[in-house]
């Protein structure tokens, strides 16, 4: 897979440069700083704004609140630092619950472009039929989002690339999800972790992968993250195919860290500036 990625990079460097020229803003999924942001959301925003991040994806929204703050107040504070909340993660319980309309209304007021369902609990991964039922829920959630001018999406991990009844779950989801209402947020790390090639998915399903999570893979432990640029994933050829994938936004995200999380956030921003 790495050889194929490298070859694609050699062939597509001009496309890479063009794609990156269009995407100079640095994005960050705030789950990366989950251990500190609830304690001091404004302080965390102050720090990451200095690193050059301009686009934020949130997590943990509930009933008009996020990170212990009023959601609109949080959005306004970030805006004052030159950052925009472009996307947010919302659990399946929110999407199926009676407060989904409030969440969509709050996202619209905030000027958010995307809303994303990030994870399917293990208890819900019991069969392909259950995945299909969840896809139906996602289509309905996406239809409601579209009425407010917001794009809905689904974020993967590695388990979606397991096979059930001889079929790859992720491919089944791509077939069941209506592209009119649901786009995909590809977590590139988890695709590679599952032993697959992001570029092959871009080619097979062009235009479907509208947001990305960008995080690197540790050289010694493929289940751990490395600061971007120090691991095993070469992001240049992947960004070279941004147009093919349909990518509109991307976000640095770390789930594990070689040191302090805030240091990883700084290091990732520094590296991404060298290739964009």
N, C-alpha and C positions, 0 to 999 in steps of 0.2 A: 504493500500500500504506500509506503514512504517513497519508493522509487517512482510510482505513478504520480504522486504529488509533486515530487521534484521535477519530473519531466514536464508536468503541466505548468510549473512555475517558469521553466526555461522558455516554453513556447508562448507564455502569456504575460511576460513582464510589462509590455506597454499597456495591456489592459489593467494590470495591477496598479500601475502608476495613475492611470486615468480614474480607476475606481476610488483609490485613496484620496485623490485630489478632491473628489466629491464628498468624502467622508472624513473631514479633518477633525471634527469634534470627537472628544473622548467620552465614552459612555461607561457608567459603572452601575452594576447591580448592587444595591445597598445591603443585600443579604451577606455580602462579603464582610461587613462590619457589624454583624448581628450581635456580637458580644458587648459592643460599646454604644451603638447608636440609640438604643432605648434609654440609656442612662443620661446621655448628653447629645441629643440630636443636633442642636445648633452648633455645638463644638465640633462634632464630626463633619458637618457640612462646611464649616469654616476651614478645616484642614484639607478636605479633598478638593475644595475650590482652588486652593493654592497649587495643587498638582496639575491643574489644567483640565479637569473633568468639566464638561458642559452639559451632559445629558445623563439623567438619572432614571433608573428603574427601581421602584419601591417594592417592598414586601410587607405583609402584615397589616394591611388596611382592615379596619373593622368599624362599622357604624360611625363613619365620619371622622375617625381618629387614626393616627399612625405615629408610631414611635413615641406615644404619650402626648402627642400634640394634636390640635385640630388640623385636619388634613389640609384645608385651604391655607392655614397659617404656615404650615410646613412648606407648601408649594411656594408661597409668597416669599418666605425667608430664602429658599433656594434660589429663586429668581433674582433676589437682591444681590446674590453672590455671582450672578452670571450663569446660573445653571437652570435647566428646564427638566421637569418631570415629564418624560416622554412615554413612560410605560410603567406598569405595575403588575405584580403577581397576586392572584386571587385563587383561593382554594376551591375545590369542588363543592364544599359546603356553602360557600358564598354564591357560587354560580347557580346552584339549585335552590337556594333559599329565597325567602320573600324579601330580602334586602338587596337583591341584585340590582334592582332599578335604582336604588339610592346610590349604590356603588358606581353605576354607570353615570348617573347625574353628577356625582362629585367629580368623577374623572373628566367629564365634559367641561364642567366649570373650571377645572384646573388647567384645561388646555391640553390634556393628555391625548396622545395619538393611538396608544395601544393598551389593551388589557389582556393578560395572559393567565391561563391555568397551568401551573407549574409541575404538578405531580399527581400520580394516581397511587393511592395507598395499596399496600400489598393485598389487603383483604378484598379489594375490588378487582384484582388481576386474576380472577379465578377461571375465566374462559374468554374465548373470542366473542361470544355472544354478549358478555358483560362489557367488554371493550366497545362493542358496537353500540350498546345502550349509552355508554358514556359519551361516545362520539355524537349521538343524537342530542344529548344534553348540551354538548359544546356547540353544536350547530344552532340550537335554540338561543343559547347565550350570545353567540356571535350575531345572530339576526337582530337581537335587541340592541347590541352595541352599534350595529350598522345604522340603525335609525337615529343614533346620536352622532354619527360621523366618526365613530371610533372603530378601529380594527381589532378584532379578537384573535387570539393565538393560543397555541399549545406548545409547551416546552418539554423536551425529552430528557430522559436519563439513559441508562444503558439497558434497562429491562425491556424497553419497547423493541429491542432488536433480538429478543428471544423468539423462538418459534413455538407456535401453538397449532396443532392440527396440520403441521407441515407448512405453515405460513408465517412469515415474519410479521410480528404484531404491528410494527411501525408502518409497514407497507399497507396493511389492512386499514390502519387508521387514516393513512393518506387517501385511501379509496373511499372511506366512509365520511370523512370530513368534507363539507361543501366548501370549495375554494372561494365561493362568493361571500361566505361568512366567517371562515376560519383560515388564518395563515399559520405558519409554523415558526416557532422560535427554536432554531437549531443550537443545541449545546454541543459545540464541536468536540470538546474534550470527551464527552460521553459517547459520541459516535465512534471516535478513535478507540476509546476504551473497550468498546464492544467488538473491535476488530474490523471495523468498516471504514470506508473512504467517503468523507463528506462530498468530494468532487463527483463521485458516482451518483450520489443522491441529487446533487444540483443538475446533473445531466439527465437523470431519469425523470425528475419532477421539476422542471425549470419554472422559476418564478414563485415557488411555494414557500421558500425559506426567507421570510421578510425581516426577521430579527435573528441575531446570533448572540450566543454567550461565548466569550473568548477567554479560555484559560489553558495553561500549558500542563504537560504531563511530566511528572518526576522521572528522571532517568533510571532510578533504581526501583521505584515502586509505582507501577502504572495506575494504581488506585489513589495516588496522591497528586496534588497540584504542585507545580513549580511556578515561580514567578515567570511571567511571559518572557520568552527569549532565553531562558536557561534550561528549558526542558527538551522534549523530543518532537514537539509539533512545530512544523514550519508554516507559519501563517501567511507568508508572502504569496505562495501559489493559491492559497484558499481565498485570500482577499482579491486575487486576480480574477476570480470567477464570481465576484460580488454581483455583477449585473445578471449573470445567468441564474444565480440563486434567487434573485428578487430582493436582495438585502436592502433594507432602508435604514436600519439602526443596528448597532452592535454595542455590547457591554462587556467590560472586564468583569469577571466573577471569580472569586476564589472560595473554595469550600474547605481546603486545608492550606497550611502555610508553612514555609521553612522557618519563619520567625514570627515577629509581631504582625498581625493583620494590616495595620496601618502602613507598615514598612513595605508590605507586598503591594498595597494599593499604589504607593509612591513609585516603587520599582517598575510595576507594570505600565504605569502612565509614562514613565521615562523611556521605556523600550518602545512602546507603541508610537511615540513621537518620532522615533528614528526611522520607522518604516512607512509612516503616513505622510 
